[in-house]
Every structure is written in C-alpha cells, then in structure tokens.
Amino acid sequence: MVSNWRIYLLALVSFLVGTSEYVIAGTLDQIAAALGVSVTSAGQLITAFALVYALFTPLAMALTARLPRRRLLLGALAVFVLGNLLAFVVPGFGLLMLARVVMALGAGVVVVNALSIAAQIAPPGKQGSAIATVIMGFTVSLIIGMPLGRWIAAAHDWRSIFAGIAVLGALAMALIHRSLPQVAAEQAMPLREQLALLKQPRLQAALLVSFFWLGGFSVMFTYVSPFLLDVTRLGEGAVRTALFALGVASLVGSRFGGWSVDRFGGQRTLQYGLALHFLMLVLLGSFGAHALVVYPALMLWTFFAWSSGPAQQFNLVSLAPAASGIMLSLNNSTMQLARAAGAALGGLVVEGSSLAAIAWTGAAMILVAAAVSARAGRQSGALVLKPVTAA
C-alpha cells in the first residue's frame, strides 16, 4: 500500500510535466494568435522543448549518476518549476521559447528518475504496472491539462496555466521530500559508454521503434486542435469535448498497456498496439471530415498509442535490468527527438500540403515502427554491458 501511494506520487509529478508539455498542443492556435505568430511557428515551442529534453537528459543523467535519486528528483523539479514561472511572467515569443528550454532542462531528469524509482520500489512482477502508473500521469494531463488549458486560454489568460503548474510543482517537492524513500543511485556509467551502447543492434532497433512510434503520434497530436477545427469543422466546445475524450482514452490505454505487459509480455503488447495505432490513423486520414468517424477513431488512436508506452519502456528496461536508468534515459531522449521531429514534420506537411495529410504521414511512421518491432521481436537476450571504467 505504501509503495503504491509513493508510485502515485511519482505519477503526480509526471502529470505536471505532461501538462506543461501538452498544453501547447491543446492551445496552439490561441497561443499563436496571442503572440502574433503563425500556428506552425507556435508549434516549434513543442519542438524546442523536445530537442532540449532529448539532448540534455543523457548528459545530465551521466553527470549526476552518483547522486541519490530523491535528491536528484527534487533538484530537477526545482529547475522545472523555475521554467514554468518564467513562462508566466516573460513577454513575447522569444522569451517564451527560452522559458520552454528551462522547463525541458528539468523535465527530462524528472521523468527518467520517476520511472526508474517506480520500477525499483514496485513489488516483484509489477514493474510493468508501476511504469504504467507513472505514465498515467501524462495521460491524465491530456484529460485535464489539455481541455482545461484550452478553456483557460479562451476565458482568461493562457499564461496562468504555467503559474498553476509551478505552484503544484512546489507542493510536489514538499511531498517528495517528506514521503519518498532514498533510492540508491545506479553504478555510474560515463556518457561515452552510454553512447557505446548504441552500437548494439538490439538497442538500435528498440530506439528506432520508439522514434517512429512517437514521431508518428506527434505528427498528428501536435496539430490535433487545428485538424478538428479546419478538417472536421468542429466548434470550440466540440474541440474541448474531443480533447477530453482523447485524454480519457489515453488514460485507459496506458493502464491497459501495463496490465497487458504483466499478462502477455512487452513485445506482444507493443506489436498489437502498433498495428491498431496504424489502422486508426488511416481512418482519420480517410474520414477526417466526418465527425461521427473522427470521435471514435481519435479515442481508439490514443488508446492504442498509449497502450504501447508501458510495453516499450518495459522492453527497454528488460534489455539491461542492471542499468534501467540509462535505458530509460536513452529511450526518453529518443522519444523527445521523435516528438520534435514529428512536430517539425507536421508543420512542413501542413505548410506544403494540408492539415488532412498529417494523419497519413503519421500512419507511414507507425508502419515503419511496426516493421522494426516485428523484426526485433525475433531476437532475444540482454544487452552486453561493459565494465564501468573508473572515473
């Protein structure tokens, strides 16, 4: 019971990170109008966050490997809170971009440590469910953060969203300080040795799956609000309802994915999820103008997309159980690069073709992820970890 409560506390932290990241997608058109920039320019607020997150997190994890996990989590949360405060107070698009960079510097280390700690304090045989619970925080941010953020942006001031995240982040720090146990740091692995792991084909294949899975999701997700407004031609209220439905489906999909990992294994859960993810994007691309098709297709799209999350995280941890933090760090960096690439590619598709084409672009990336996953699933065994060189 205590361990479960602590895992839900880590899920709260992931909720705050998820809200700060995803609220941009839910209010993209409104932020663009308020700052006087195009929708595609505003979309690069997502790209910048993802790039900094991806590039900085492995370096930060390598430099802080010897620190106790709770202390590192608290320090990263402090940086994350500072970034949200900056987003609340600074004027203009350029300074908001800087605030997003500061957020990302803390967010990556927060997420990796939350996932790693959850896996370590979970009961035996429940690691998949523990990881899914932390990921659940992200899906709850879709349910609450995105529609609530859109309502706040329409009725009040979208910047106050970031002030609220900062306050809740400070409260989370106090709870973590009082309630979370110290978790020993893993054996330090220098960054050069982490990068050397990338030469191993099994890890390359696993990270490729993450890249094309999240990239395909991000292409559609970044521009989902403009898609619903301009392609499906929903009104503002209907868009908020659709975003809420999307978040509910994400939450259920994440929990289902964790259950399926514990029952059927990570690889089987991932392969079925990718196949159905692809099918839903094909439906959205084919029938995007028909609201009766779009509503259920959107919900099933996010359900299957998020059911793959616990499976992929579990698969990475299984490759090197003794270096779970490193595996999660590399994977989360790959996922953020995928989000950046997806957001940027989606912008190119919207500018060069149409909003309707983003679903087909995402489907093509998911098809690549499914093919790589199927091939990787025929291999077995853990990664070879070289002895750590002395500092």
Buried (B, 14 or more C-beta within 10 A) or exposed (E): EEBBEBBBBBBBBBBBBBBBBBBBBBBBBBBBEBBEBEBBBBBBBBBBBBBBBBBBBBBBBBEBBEBBBBBBBBBBBBBBBBBBBBBBEBEEBEEBBBBBBBBBBBBBBBBBBBBBBBBBBBEEEBBBBBBBBBBBBBBBBBBBBBBBBBBBBEEEEBBEBBBBBBEBBBEBBEEBEEEBEEBEBBBBBBBEBBEEBEEBEBBBBBBBBBBBBBBBBBBBBBBBBBBBBBBBEBEBEBBBBBBBBBBBBBBBBBBBBBBBBBEEBBBBBBBBBBBBBBBBBBBBBBBBEEBEBBBEBBBBBBBBBBBBBBBBBBBBBBBBEEBBBBBBBBBBBBBBBBBBBBBBBBBEBBEEEEBBBBBBBBBBBBBBBBBBBBEBBEEEEEBEBEEBEEE
